Amino acid sequence: MSATFAAVFVVLWVAHSVGDHWVQTSHQSLTKGAAGWVGRLADARHVATLTATKLAALLPAAAVLGLDLSVLGVVIGLGVDALSHWWADRRTTLAKLAALLGKAEFYALGSTTVDAHGERAHHIGTGAYALDQSFHHLWLMVGALLVTTF
């Protein structure tokens, strides 16, 4: 089971990177943190394509590697990962968590540019990005555990 977990985690980690950086559209990236339904829907579209990317990577890897995965495990694991990703990518939620844990200063690190909407830009190289990605990696691990154990 530990080898299956390791394989699932690696596949999900790689697919996460591809889905979060190559598949996500610029519109989704710029809009998913916006207030109201515009932001919620942009975030939902991002998470849908991200989860599809993970599934598209996991299924062939499981077949090639002979991994014994259940449909229920894949649905639960990717579902929990998707919900956690959507929550964090609303941006205000992760910023509030960072503040609660005493990481507000680190979260703001590097955010000195302004985006097209006149708001502080969230870009690679910021504390917000580092905390975002590490939060996602934590939930990728949880997702991989769920995929493997159900």
PyMOL commands that set and color helices and strands:
alter all, ss='L'
color gray80, all
select helices_A, chain A and resi 2-23+26-31+36-65+71-89+92-100+104-108+127-149
alter helices_A, ss='H'
color red, helices_A
deselect
rebuild
show_as cartoon
